[in-house]
Amino acid sequence: MNKNKLFMSIFFIYNNLLFTEFINNNKINEQWVTIFIHGSFSLRPHLGLRNMIKMIHDSIEESIYYRSTEINRRDPFFYKNQAMSGLGIEKIDIHNPHNNAASPILAASFEEISTSVGYPKTDEYYNFGWSGLISNKLRYLEARFLYKDLDKIIKKLQSEGIKPKVRLIGCSHGGNLALQLGALYMEKTISKDFCIDELWLLGTPIQIETDYFINSPIFKKVYNFYSRADRVQTLDCFSSKRFFSRKKFSKRHNFALPDKLVQIRIKMTEYEPYSKKFVYNSVPKNQKELKRNFKAINSDPGHFELWFMGWTILTYRKTFPFYPLPVLTFLPIITKYIEQNPDMPRDIVAHIKPELNTIEFIPYHTVKSKYHREFTFINQELLKHMQYHVTKFIPKDYNIEIYNQKVYGAMNIVECEHKEIRKILKLEKKKKEKLPKTLNIHKTDKYYKGHLVPNLDQK
């Protein structure tokens, strides 16, 4: 009897040791794969009545907007201000940042913040490039390419003995493209071999056409980050049945918000002394002294401060507290605090006070909940170090003049194309001239030189 007990004890101990080793090996082999998905591309110059009507009817394929965006989308000039590269999945080399593309700089900064708060180290960062066109139909079609590219990456890593954990970060309409994976997941032709461990939506226009896909089993966790100062997020009245898009997911008939969804409003406050007579070396942490002598100034991030680098020609303030880094870089700090505090509400405000170096979490609906937590935001030496090194990679040939040359130059090219095509169609109709099999419609175009080059103004 004693021998049997001894044998059983040894057997259970041995099994426990094997199980522990198995778990530890799995943890070692787990690796995060982070994919950035950029937003819509260069819409402002195309907001004419004709294009707007085509956008509303989701029939933009033969428009100047469609073709000129295609030309600009392939131009590396536009990769300098955000996480963007060519079409499809492309790996980011975070170890060799340079001033010709923002992706390696942003990904390296993101990695530095991630590891500083306790996430495992990884160099598996990718961009997913898509057309960037305002079209719900095209976002659905391009989500299929994302699905296939992800499947290849995951299978490759699995063949190397790695257990990948996938994180998608969708900026603006890049988030809606990612949500379309939920639609694809319901199709019988799509493999169910993988899932998205975390979907981060950043400044994404929440639309009735795609919002319910957050309930899809393909998404394990969804974070929706937004800012009240983001004026662009709600302006898409073209690719949605709603008149305007929204900032948050909200429940309605036959659509409940899942527990896996966390909605985070990014709030930011700076302080200015009421009187200039007194010189303060730093903002006091004592709340009574702070309220008595300092005025709170709202500094919430705008649309482009959420994920663009500070040197963009778009609306990024030089006085923004984290210049030239976007808010995207610091999101791992927020998600880590959320993970460490499971009692935190699912609908919260992350209130960052840069001068006090604190982040405060409070419920969005303060009447329903009195939750309150305050933590240190970031190691200030690390922040200064990152800001200093990032400024070394500010691109040289990047300004509003070149930007406008490329955007409006592409539109001129397409107008010339359409003009030549109309001539060809007339000739075909009249049948007065036998047309060759191949035609050079750019023969008389003074702008076209293949893809647009920086010295476009040289004719």
N, C-alpha and C positions, 0 to 999 in steps of 0.2 A: 504493500500500500504506500509506504514511504517512497519506494523507488518510483512508483507511478506518479506520485505528486511531484517528485523531483524532476522526472522526465517532462511532465506537462509544464512545469515552471520554466525549464530551460527552453522548451519549444515556443512558449509564448514570448519569452524575452527575445529569442532569436528572430521571431516573426516581427516583433516590434522594431527591432534594430533594422531589419530589412525594409520595413515600411517607412521608417524615418529616413533611411538612406535614399529610398525612392523619391520621397517628397523633397528632400534637399537637392537631389539631382535635377528634379523638375524645376525647382526654383532657380537653380543655376542656369538651366537651359532656356528659361523664359526670357524673351526679349521684346521690347516695345518697338513697333514699327509705326512711325508718325508720318502721315501724308497731309501736306498742305494743299488745299483746293482754293484757287483764287476766285475772285468775284467777277461781276460783269465788266465789260471792257469798253471804255471810250464812248459813252452814250450821249453826253451833253451836246456835241456838235450836230447830232442827228435828230434832235427833237423838233423836227418839222411836221406839219400836218400830215403829209403823205406817209412818212415813216411811222408816225404815231398810230394811224389807222391800220397799217400793216401789222404793227405790234399787237394791237388790240385783237385783231383777227388771227394772230399767230401765223402769219403768212409772209414772212420777211425774206424768203429765199432769193427773190429776184430784185431786192432793193439795193440802193446804193449803200445803205447802212450795213447790210450783210457782207457785201464784197469788200468794202473799204476796211471793215473790222477784220476780215480775213487777212488782208494785206498787212495791217498793223500788228495783228496778233502774232505773226511770224517774225516780227522785227525784234531782235534782242535788245534794242534800245529800251523797250518797255519792261524789260526784266530787271531794271536797275533799282526800282523803288519798292518792290514787294516780292513775296515768294511766288515766282512765276518762271516757267521755262517753256520748252517746246510742248507740243501736243502729246497727250498720253502720260504714262508714269515715267519719271526720270529721277534717278537717285541724286541726292545732294551730297557733295563732298564737303563736310563740315570742317575738315582739317586744312583746307586751302581757300580761305575767303579772299575775295578780290573785289575790285571796284567796277567790274563789268556786269555783276548780277547781285541782287540783294539776298537771294536764297541761302547761300552758304553763311552769310553774316547772321541772318535771322535765325537759321537753324542752329548755328553754333552758340548764339546767345541763349536761345531756348534751352539747349542742352545744358549750358552752364547753370542756368537757374534751376532746371529739373534736378540735376545731381546735387545741387546745394541744399535742396529741401528733402532729399532722400529717395528720389526716384532712381532706379538702376541706370547705369551708364549704357549708352547705345549710340551707334552711328548709323542706324537704319532710318534715315530721313529721306523723304521723297516729295516731289511736286507731282500733282496731276494737272496737266494742262488741258483745257477745253476751249471751245470757241469764244466763250464769254458773251454770247448773244442773249438779249432779252427775249427768251422764248421757252415756255414751259415744255413744249413739245420737244425741242432740241435738247433740253436738259435731261429729259427722260431717255432719249436716244443715246446721249453721251454717257449717261450713268452705266450703260451696258459695257462701254469700253473700260470704265473704272472697275467694274465688277470682274471683268476678264483679266485685267492687269493685276488686280489684287490677288486673284486666284493663283496666278503664276508666281508672284512674289512669295505667297504663303507656302505653296508647295515646294518651292526652291529651298526656303528656310527649313521646312520640315524634313526635307531630304538630307539636310546638314545636321540634323539632330537638335534643331532649335524649335521651341514652342513659341510662335509669335503671338504677341498681343497687339491688336490693331487699334490705332487712334487716328481718326479722321478729324481734321480741323478745317471746317468750311467757312470761308470768309464771304460775307454778303450772299450773293446767289450761289456761290460755291457750296453753301450749306444746303440749299434747296436741291442742288444736283446730288449731293450725298444722300439726302432724304429719299430720293428716287430709288435708292437701293432697296428700300422697303417695298416698293412696287414690284421690282424685279424678283424679289425674294418669294413673292406669291406665285410666280410663274413655274410651271412644271418643268420647263426646259433648263432652269437654272439650278446649279449645284447648291446644296445646303451644307457644304463641307466646312465653311468658316463663318464667323460672325464678327461684328465690329464691337470691340470691347468698350470703346469710348468714342462718342461722337460729340465734338465741340462745335457749336454754332456761334459765330461771332458777327454781330451786326446783320444777321440773316433776316430778310423780309419774310415774316411768317404769313404764309398764304394758305387758304382753305384747300387748295389743290394738293398740297403735300404735307400739311401739318399732322394729319392723322397717321402718317407713316412712322412716327416715333413709337407707336405701339407695336411695330413689327418685331418679331423675335430676333431679327438680325442685329438689332441694337441692344446691347446689354446696359449701357449707361449713356444718358444724353445730358450735356450741359449747354444751356442757352445763355450766352453772355450778351448783354446789350447796355446801351447808355442813353439817358434821356437827351443828351446833347447831340445825338446822332440824328441829323435832319434828313439824311439820305435813305435810311433804312425803310421808312414807310412810304416813300414816294413812288414805288412801282405800282402804277395803276393800269399797266398794260398786260402783264402776264398773269393776272389773277381776276377772278370773278368779283372779288371785293373791289370797292372803289380805291381803297388804299390798303397796303400791306400793314401788318402789325409788328410790334416788337416782341410780344410774348405769346406763348401758347395759352389758349383759354378753352375751358370745357364748354361743350354745347350738347344738344340732343344727339345721342348715339356716339359721342366722342368724349371719353373721360381721360384725364391726364394720368399717365402711369407713375408709379412710385419711383421708377428709374430716372425720371426727369427732374433736373434741378435748374431753376431759373435764377440767374444772378445779374442784378443791375450793378454796373460798375459806376460807383460814385467817387468823386475826388474833390477834396477841399484844400485850399491854400489859405494862408492868413496874412493880413496886412495890418500894421499898427494904426490905431485911430489918429494918433498924434505923431508928427515928425520931429517933435522936440526931443523925444527920448530915443536913444539908439539901443537896439536889442541885438545882441550877438546871436541869439537863437530864440525860437518860439518857445515860450514856457510850457511845460507839461502840466502844470497845475491848472485845473479847469477854471477855477474862479479867476485867477490872474489872466488866463487866456481870454475869457469872455469879457473881462473888464477893459483890457488894453488892446485887443485885436479884433478885427472884423473878418468874419469867415467869407471867403470868396469861392463861389462854385467854379470848379475847373474840370468838370466832367469831360471825358474824351469825345471827340467828334468821330464821324464815320472813318475817316482816313487815319486818324491817330490810333485806331484800334489795331491795324495790322500793316500800315505803310511805314517805311523808314522816313525819318524826319526831313530828308533832302528832297522828298517828292515835291513837284510843282503844285500839287493839290493842297487843300487846306489843312496843313499841319503847322501848329503854332511853334515858333522858335522858343517861346517861353514855357512850353509844355514841360512838366516836371521831369519826365523821363527822356527828353530829347537826347539823341535822335532815335531812340528805341521805341517801338510800338507797344501798346498794352499787351498784345499777344505774347510777348516775351515773358511776361510776369504771371501769366495765368496758372502755371504749375504751382505757384505759391498758394493761390486761392483753392485749387482743386485738392491740394494736399491737406489744407486746414479742414475742408469739407469732409474728406475721408477720415481724418482723425477725430471728427466730432459728429458721429452718426445721429445725434439728437438734434442737429441743426435743421431748421425748416427747409422745405423743398423750394420755397419762393423767398429769396433773401436779397438784401442789399449788402454789397461788399464796399464799405466806405474806407477809401484809402486817404490817409493824411500824410503826404510825403515829408512835410517839414517836421512832423512828430515821429515819422517812421513807424506808423502803426496802421493796422487794418482792422476795422470794426465790422462785425457781422450782426445785422439786425434783421428781423422779419420784414418783408415788403408790406404786409398788413399788420401794423403794430397793435391794432385793436384785438386781433385774434390771438396774438402771441406776444409775450414779453421777453423773448429770447435776446440775449446780449452776450457777445464774446469779443474780446479785444486781444490782438496779438502783435508781436513785432513783425513788420512787413518784410524788410530785406536787410542783409548785411550792407551797410553803407559803403564800406571799402570795396566790396564786390561791385556794387552799382557804379561807383566812380570809375573803377577799373574798366568795366564794360563800356561805359559811355566814352571814355578816353580812346579805347582801342577801336571802337566802331567808327569814330570820326576819321580814322586813317583811310577808310574805304569809301569815302564820299566820292562818287563818280565825277570826273572832270568835265566831260562833254554831256552835261545833262542840265538843260535849262528850258524855260518856257518857249523861247524862240524855236529851238530844235523840235520840241514837242509839237508845237502848232504846225511847223513845216510838215511833219510826218502825218499828223492827223488830217489836215486839210489837203495836203498833197495827195494822200490816198483817195480822198473824195474826188479830187480833180481827175485822177487816173480812171476812176470808175465811171465818172461822167463821160469821159472820152470813150471808154469801152462801150457804154450804153449807146452813145451817138453812132459809133461805127456799126454796132449790132443792128440798130434800126435801119441803117443804110443797106446792110446785107439782106435784111428781111424784105425790104422794098424791092431789091433786085431779084430776089427769089420769087416774089409775088408777080412781078412783071415778066419774069423769064426772058429778059432782053439780053442777059449776059450769062455765059456759062461760068460758074464760080469754081475756083480751084478747091481741091480737097482740104488744104490747110490755108489758113488766113492769118496774117499778122495785123491784128486790130490796133496795135500800138505803133504802127509805122509812122503816123503823123503826130504822135503824142509827145510833147516836149518835156513832160514830167517823168515818164516811165523809164526806169533804168534797172529792170529786174525788180528786186525788192528795194524799197527806199533806203537811201544812204544818208549819213549825217550832212553831207554837203549838197543837199537837195537844191539849195538856192543857186548853185552853180549850173548854169544852163549852157 
